[in-house]
Amino acid sequence: MAKPAYATSSLVLGYALCSSLLAIINKYAITKFSYPGLLTALQYLTSVVGVWSLGKLGFLYHEPFNFQIAKKYAPAALVFYLAIFTNTHLLKHANVDTFIVFRSLTPLLVALADTTFRKQPCPSKLTFLSLVIILGGAVGYVMTDSGFTLTAYSWAVAYLITITTEMVYIKHMVTNLGLSTWGFVIYNNLLSLLMAPVFGWFELDAFVAVSLSCVFGVLISFFGFAARKAVSATAFTVTGVVNKFLTVAINVMIWDKHANAFGLVCLLFTLAGGILYQQSVKSKGSTPAHREAVANKGRGDDDEAEFDPEKQSLVSSPKDSDA
């Protein structure tokens, strides 16, 4: 049964807010605490301990740990870990604007990968145009980036590859593995924690920065997996781009480590493409649920079904009676 529209909107909004703030919080944490590997390990640990504790107290439900499920999910956790690992190193070596631009390139790549590997319908012309606009804004920004370094852009390319893979592969796992949202949170963070190196210590200001990063790490885990269930991989990716308007605003206000005026215009152009994408998929018959339904039916579903655009769900088609 499909979620009500307001429930889906709330989950996507929660993810967007956490994603936009976490980019700033992680950058702040890394400036105070120069151990990206330990920072991510602490985020994973906070999520695992927090979800496990709340589950024991009866505030939420998650599936008990099962080795066979963990074995199936392990490749997705590895891709997730690599995406976060390259993310934190990119933030360490580059400014937030550079991170946002490369993050903004992912919707086009995810849309192509979604069509190629998950057999989803091709994007509409308007949707594809919006993704190209995102790409154009990103290229314009890169041409004006005075802080260009080979190290920073090497991490940026590595991040672009891993985050694109993560978006498509984890959407596949969320669709097919059958865990609850909190179940995905604990499996994902526990398996990632086992891969993460732990070392070093920190002072009070670093403790505050890292603590904020860990709290938002828990929040984005929940809202991220809930939103992945509710929308398509490309829509989820674009949401992660559009929310960066707030990230840009905060970044400009609190730091001088950002692009020049023309670079910011290109960055806003990139984000505007994300908004155009959101509008393009709201047209009748192009919602994520409808595209998933069409793709599933094309793969040979036996039962006839039709999509009810008012309810955003599948309803059985009436069969002709023999009588």
FIPA-706775 format. One record per atom (N, C-alpha, C): y, z, x; residue in one letter. Coordinates in steps of 0.1 Angstrom, whole numbers, plus 5000, padded with zeros to 4 digits. Each point is the difference from the previous one (the first is absolute). Example, Ala and Ser with C-alpha at 12.3 -4.5 7.8 and 13.67 -1.06 7.14 Angstrom:
# FIPA-706775
494350785132A501250004991A501250005009A501149934996S501150005009S501150084992S
# end
This chain:
# FIPA-706775
498850005008M501250004992M501250005009M501049914997A501249995008A500950124999A500750035010K501050115000K501249964992K500650094992P501349974994P501049955010P500949914995A501049955009A500850105007A500450114993Y500850115006Y499250075011Y498750014998A499250075010A500049925013A499849874999T500049915011T501350005007T501150004992S501350005006S500350135008S499550114994S500250135007S499350005013S498849955001L499250005012L500749915011L500449884995V500749915010V501350065005V500750064991L501350075003L499850115010L498950084998G499750115009G499649955014G499249895000Y499749945013Y501249945007Y500949934992A501249945006A500950115006A500250114993L500850115005L499550065013L498750035000C499350065012C500149905011C499749874998S500049905011S501449995006S501049994991S501449985006S500450125008S499750124996L500450125007L499250035012L498749974999L499150035011L500349925013L500649874998A500449935012A501150075008A500950064993I501150075006I499550135006I499150074992I499550135004I499149985013I499249905000N499249975012N500849975012N501149924998K500949975011K500650135006K500550084991Y500650135003Y498950095008Y498850004995A499050085006A499649965014A500049865002I499649955013I501250025010I501250014995T501150035010T500050145004T499450094992K499950145004K498650035006K499149924998F498650035004F499349875005F500049995013S499649875006S498549985001S499250034990Y498649985000Y499649944987Y500149874999P499649934988P498650024995P499150015010G498650024996G499850134994G500650115005L499850134994L500850014987L501149934999L500750004987L499149954989L499449895002T499149944990T498850094997T499550065011A498850094998A500450124991A501250065002L500550114992L500249954985L500549884998Q500149954987Q498749994993Q499049955007Y498649994994Y499550144997Y500250095010L499450144998L500750074988L501349984998T500750064989T499549954987T499749874999S499549934988S498650064997S499150005010V498750054998V499950144995V500750095008V500050144996V500750034987V501149934997G500750024988G499249964988G499349885000V499249954989V498850094998V499350035011W498850094999W500350134994W501250065005S500350134995S500450004985S500849904996L500449994986L498849974991L499049925006G498849984992G499250124998G499950095011K499350134998K500650094990K501349994999L500850094991L500049944986L499549884998G499949944987G501249934995G500949975009F501249934996F499849855000F499049955006L499749855000L498649985003L499549884997Y498649965003Y499949895010Y499050025009H499649905009H498550005002H499449895002E498649995002E499550085012E498950065000P499550075012P499749905011P500050045012F499849915011F498649955000F499849875002N498749945000N500049905011N499050025009F499949925012F499949854997F499349964990Q499849864997Q501349944995Q500850074992I501349954996I500949995013I500050115008A500850005012A499649885009A498849965001K499549895008K500649874995K500049994986K500649884994K501549995002K500750115000Y501450005001Y500550005014Y499250035010A500450025014A500849885005A499649874998P500849895005P501450004994P500250044987A501350004995A500850115006A499450125003A500750115006A500449965014A499249925007L500449955014L501249914999L500049914991V501149914998V501350084997V499950104991F501150084996F500550085012F499150055008Y500450085012Y500849915010Y499549885002L500649915009L501449964995L500149984986A501349974995A501050115002A499650124998I500950125002I500350025014I499049985009F500250015014F501049905005F499949884997T501049905004T501450024994T500050054987N501250044993N500850105008N499450115004T500750115007T500449955014T499349925007H500449955013H501149904999H500049924989L501249914997L501250084998L500050114992L501150084997L500550075013L499150035009K500450065013K500749915009K499749875000H500649915009H501149914994H500150004987A501049914993A500850084990A501149944995N500750074989N499449984987N500550074990V499449994986V500149864994V501249945003D500249864995D498949915004D499650005013T499049915005T498750034993T499750134998F498850034992F500049944986F501150024993I500149954987I499949854999I500549925010V499949865000V498649965001V499250055009F498649965002F499250054988F500450114994R499350054988R500349904989R501149945000S500449904990S499349875001S499449975011L499349885002L498650014993L499550124998T498650014995T499749954986T501050004990P499649944987P499549865000P500749915008L499549865001L498650005006L499850075010L498750005007L498950064990L500450114993V499050064991V499749914988V501049934995A499849914989A499049895004A500249945012L499149905005L498650055002L499950125006A498750065003A499350044987A500850054990D499450034987D499449884993D500749895001T499449874994T498849955008T500050025013T499049945009T498750094999T500250135002F498850095001F499650074987F500950034992R499750074987R500049914988R500249875003K499949894990K500950034988K501250055003Q501050024990Q500849874998Q500549974988P500849884997P501249985010P500349885003C501249985009C501250054994C501050045008P501350054994P500749884993P500850034990S500849904993S501149955009S500649894996K501149945009K501150105002K500450074990L501150105001L499650125009L498750044998T499550115009T500049955015T499549885002F499949955014F501449995006F501049954991L501449995005L500550135004L499750114992S500550135004S499550055013S498749975002L499450045013L500549925012L500449874998V500649935010V501450055003V500750044990I501350065002I499950135009I499050084997I499750125008I499849955015I499249905002L499849955013L501349955007L500849934992G501349955006G500950115004G500150104992G500950115004G499550075012G498750025001A499450065012A500349925013A499849874999V500349925012V501450015004V500950004990G501550015003G500350135007G499350114995Y500250135007Y499650005014Y498849945003V499450005013V501049935010V500649894995M500949935009M501350075004M500350114992T501250085003T499750145006T498750025002D499650145005D500350015015D501150085003S500450025014S499150105007S499250074992G499150105006G498649945003G499949875000F498749935002F499450055014F498850044999T499250035013T498649954997T499449965011L498649954999L499050104995L500250135005T499250114995T500150024985T501250014996A500250024985A499449894992A500349885004Y499549894991Y498549985002Y499450045011S498550005001S499450094990S500650124999W499550104990W500349954986W501149934998A500349944987A499049904996A499649915009V499049904996V498650074997V499750105009A498750074997A500050074987A501250054996Y500150074987Y499949904989Y500649885002L500049904989L498649964997L499249985011I498649964998I499250114993I500150125005T499250114994T500450044986T501350004997I500450044987I499649894989I500149875004T499549904991T498650014997T499250025010T498550024998T499850134992T500750105002E499850134993E500349984985E501149934997M500449984986M498949934992M499549905006V499049924992V498650075000V499650065011Y498750065001Y499950134992Y501050085000I499950134993I500249974985I500749904996K500049964986K498649964995K499349935009H498649964997H499250134998H500150105009M499350124999M500350084988M501350014997V500550084988V499449934987V499949875000T499549934988T498550024998T499350015011N498550004999N499350125003N500650105007L499250125004L499950104989L501050014991G499850094988G500450145002G500750045011L500450145002L501350034992L500350124997S501250044994S501149995010S501350014996T501149995009T499950115011T499850124996W499950115010W498849985008W498949944995G498949985008G500349905011G500749894997F500549915011F500950075010F500850094995V501050075009V499250085011V499050074995I499250095009I499149925009I499349904995Y499249925009Y500849925010Y501149944996N500849935009N500650085011N500550124997N500750085010N499050085008N498850044995L499050075008L499449905010L499749884996L499449915010L501049955010L501349994996S501149965009S500250125010S499950124995L500250125009L499050005011L498749964997L499050005010L500249905011L500949904997M500349905010M501250045009M500850104995A501350025005A500050105012A500649975011P500150105011P500950114997P499750125005V500850124997V500450075013V501350015003F500550065012F501450044999F500550095009G501450035001G500450114990G501350055001W500650104991W501449964999W500850084992F501449964997F500850124997F501449985000E500950114998E500550004985E500950094996L500350024986L500649874993L500949935007D500649884993D498949894999D499150005010A498949904999A499050054989A499850134998F499250054990F500549964986F501350024998V500649964987V499749854997V500349925010A499949854998A498549964998A499150065007V498649974998V499550054987V500550124996S499550064987S500549914988S501249955001L500549914989L499149875000L499749955012S499249885001S498650024994S499450125002C498750034995C500050024985C501050064995V500150024985V500149864993V500949925006F500149874994F498849915002F499350035011G498749935002G499050034989G500050124995V499150044989V500549924987V501350014998L500549934988L499849854999L500249945012I499849855000I498649964999I499150095005S498549984998S499749994986S500450104992F499750004986F500649884992F501449995001F500749894993F499549875005F499749995013G499649875005G498749954994G498950095000F498749964994F500149984985F500850094993A500249984986A500749874996A501049965008A500749874998A499149895003A499150015011R499149895003R499049974989R499750114992K499149984989K500749934989K501350024999A500849964988A500549865001A500349955012V500649875002V499249925011V500449875001S499349915009S500450035015S499249955009A500350035015A501449955003A500349884996T501349945003T501250084994T499850044987A501050084993A500250135007A498950065004F500150135008F500849985013F499749895007T500649975012T501549984999T500449924989V501449984998V500750134996V499450084992T500650134997T500350085013T499149995009G500350075013G501149945008G500449884996V501249935007V501350034992V499949994987V501250014992V500650155001V499150105001N500550135001N500850035013N500049915009K500750025013K501549994998K500549964988F501550004998F500450155003F499350104995L500450145002L499850035015L499049955006T499850035014T501249945009T500449884996V501249945007V501250084999V500350054987A501250074997A500050135008A498950085001I499950125007I500149985015I499449895005N500049975014N501449975005N500849924992V501349975004V500950135000V499850094991M500850124998M499750105011M498850015005I499750125009I499849955015I499849875002W499849965014W500949885004W500249985012D500749885005D499049905005D498750034999K499049915005K499549914989K500949904997H499749914990H500649865003H499749904992A500549875003A501549984998A500649895005N501449974998N500249954985N501249974997A500349974986A499249884995A499949895008F499349884996F498550034999F499550085009G498650045000G499750084987G500950094996L499850074987L500049914988L500949905001V500049904989V498749934999V499449965011C498749935000C498950104995C500250125003L499050104996L500150024985L501250004994L500250014986L499549884993L500249885006F499549874995F498550014999F499350065010T498650025000T499550084988T500750124998L499750094989L500349934987L501049924999A500349934987A498949914996A499349945010G498849924997G498950084994G499950135004G499050094994G500450024985G501250024997I500450024986I499749874992I500349895005L499749874994L498549994997L499250045009Y498650004998Y499650094988Y500650125000Q499750094989Q500349944986Q501149935000Q500449934987Q499149894997Q499549935010S499149884998S498750044994S499550115004V498750044995V500050074986V501350024995K500150064987K499949904988K500149875004S499949894990S498650014994S500049954987K498750014992K498949935007K498950075001G498849945006G499950015015G501050075006S499950005015S500050155005S499650094991T499950145004T498850025009T499950105008P498950035009P498750014992P500050074989A498850024992A499549874995A500949914996H499649874994H499449915011H500650015012R499449915011R498750055004R499850145001E498750055003E499049964989E500450004988A499149974989A499549855001A501049915003V499749865001V499049985012V500350075011A499149995012A498650044997A499950124993N498750054997N499249914990N500849954990K499349914991K499549875007K500849965010G499749885007G498750025009G499750135003R498950025008R498750024992R500149974987G498849994992G499750124991G501050074995D499850114991D499349944987D498950064995D499349954989D500750024987D500650124998D500750034988D501349934999D500249934988E501349944998E501150114998E501149975006A501150104999A501349935001A501050064994E501349945000E501050115004E501249965005F501050095005F501150024989F500250134997D501050044990D501350035008D501049925000P501250025008P500850124996P499850044987E500750124995E499450135006E498750005001K499350125004K499750005015K500149895006Q499749985014Q498650035003Q499149964991S498650045002S499149884994S498750015003L499149914995L499550044987L499949914990V499450034987V498949904997V499050044994S498949914997S500449894990S499649885003S500249894991S499150014988S500549984988P499150004988P499049885001P498750044998K499049895000K499949944986K499749875000D499849944987D498750044994D500050044987S498850054994S499149894995S498750025001D499149894996D499950004984D500450114994A499950014985A501149924994A
# end
